[in-house]
Amino acid sequence: MNALNSKLISPRTMRRNKFFSYKVVASAPHAYFFQALDGLMSGKNVSSWSCKRRSLPIIPVDNDIFYDHQRHCLEKNIPFGFTTTYKKSVERARNKEEARIKIENANANLLLISGQKNNIWNTHEACVEIMSILKKTIINTNTIF
């Protein structure tokens, strides 16, 4: 992981601001809830996450994007991953705000770790989006690149 990025809201900020009370470390986080992979394969539009036994709003993952990218990678003899599928699914989503994880409501001191070359999903772009949202909603943030 030579392209490692960390983003931090400092402990000093946490002490000054009673808003923060927990410390959370997230490796390869995302900014959105997605359709569960078992839902993708079975055709069910359910989330990987639920609250009070109800599926949370999701960004649906399109099978066509998945299979087209897989076929392209096989034809070019290059490694296959899911990043393209998730990225294009977010771009096409009509419910992005509804399916967005409302990180600005977290009562936490955050450390987000992402890799720019992650082949599973676009965590770096997600972390940049998360930090952008936090910078708009929380005054005291420190970002370390």
C-alpha positions in Angstrom: 0.0 0.0 0.0 2.4 2.6 -1.2 -0.4 5.1 -1.9 -1.8 5.3 1.6 -3.7 8.3 2.7 -4.8 9.1 6.2 -7.3 11.8 7.3 -7.5 12.8 11.0 -9.6 15.0 13.2 -7.1 15.6 16.0 -7.4 14.6 19.6 -6.8 18.3 20.5 -9.8 19.3 18.5 -11.8 16.5 20.3 -10.9 17.9 23.7 -11.9 21.5 22.8 -15.1 20.4 21.1 -17.5 18.3 23.1 -19.1 17.2 19.8 -16.5 14.4 19.6 -16.7 11.6 22.1 -15.6 8.4 20.3 -12.5 7.4 18.4 -13.2 5.5 15.1 -10.6 4.0 12.7 -12.0 2.9 9.4 -9.9 1.1 6.8 -11.2 1.3 3.2 -14.5 3.1 4.1 -17.0 4.4 1.7 -19.4 7.4 1.7 -22.5 5.4 0.6 -24.6 2.3 1.5 -24.6 -0.2 -1.4 -26.7 -3.1 -2.4 -25.7 -6.3 -0.6 -23.5 -8.5 -2.8 -25.8 -11.5 -2.1 -28.6 -9.2 -3.2 -26.7 -8.4 -6.3 -26.4 -12.1 -7.2 -30.1 -12.9 -6.3 -31.6 -9.8 -7.8 -32.8 -8.4 -4.4 -32.4 -4.7 -3.7 -31.4 -5.0 -0.1 -28.7 -3.2 1.8 -25.7 -4.7 3.5 -26.8 -2.5 6.5 -30.0 -2.2 8.4 -31.3 -0.1 11.3 -34.2 -1.3 13.5 -34.5 -4.3 11.2 -35.1 -2.1 8.1 -32.8 -2.1 5.1 -31.1 1.3 4.8 -31.3 3.2 1.5 -28.8 1.9 -1.0 -27.0 2.7 -4.2 -28.0 -0.2 -6.5 -25.1 -2.1 -8.1 -25.7 -2.7 -11.8 -24.9 -6.3 -12.9 -24.3 -5.0 -16.5 -21.5 -2.7 -15.3 -20.0 -5.6 -13.3 -20.0 -8.1 -16.2 -18.9 -5.6 -18.8 -15.9 -4.7 -16.7 -15.1 -8.3 -15.9 -15.2 -9.2 -19.6 -13.0 -6.2 -20.5 -10.4 -7.2 -17.9 -10.3 -10.8 -19.1 -9.9 -9.8 -22.7 -7.0 -7.4 -21.8 -5.5 -9.9 -19.4 -5.5 -7.3 -16.6 -6.5 -7.7 -12.9 -10.2 -7.6 -12.3 -11.8 -5.6 -9.4 -15.0 -4.0 -8.4 -13.9 -0.4 -8.3 -15.3 0.5 -11.7 -18.7 -1.1 -10.8 -19.1 0.9 -7.5 -17.8 4.1 -9.1 -20.2 4.0 -12.1 -23.1 2.9 -9.8 -22.6 6.1 -7.7 -22.3 8.2 -10.8 -25.6 6.8 -12.2 -27.5 6.8 -8.9 -30.5 9.1 -8.6 -30.7 8.7 -4.8 -27.1 9.6 -3.9 -28.0 11.9 -1.0 -30.5 9.4 0.4 -28.0 6.5 0.3 -25.1 8.7 1.6 -23.8 7.8 5.0 -24.4 10.9 7.1 -20.9 11.1 8.6 -21.5 14.7 9.7 -23.8 13.2 12.4 -21.1 11.0 13.8 -20.1 11.8 17.4 -16.6 10.6 16.7 -13.0 11.5 16.2 -12.2 9.8 12.9 -9.2 8.3 11.2 -9.9 7.2 7.7 -7.4 5.0 5.8 -7.7 4.5 2.1 -5.6 3.4 -0.8 -5.6 5.1 -4.2 -5.1 1.8 -6.0 -7.7 -0.2 -4.1 -9.2 -2.7 -6.5 -12.3 -3.5 -4.5 -13.9 -0.1 -4.4 -13.0 3.6 -4.8 -12.2 4.2 -1.1 -9.8 7.1 -1.8 -12.5 9.1 -3.7 -15.0 8.2 -0.9 -12.6 9.5 1.8 -12.1 12.7 -0.1 -15.9 13.1 -0.3 -16.3 12.3 3.4 -13.6 14.9 4.3 -15.2 17.5 2.1 -18.5 17.0 3.9 -16.9 17.2 7.3 -15.0 20.4 6.4 -18.4 22.0 5.4 -20.1 20.9 8.6 -17.4 20.9 11.3 -15.2 23.9 11.9 -12.3 22.3 13.7 -10.8 19.6 11.4 -7.2 18.8 10.6 -6.4 16.9 7.5 -3.1 15.0 7.1 -2.1 13.8 3.6 
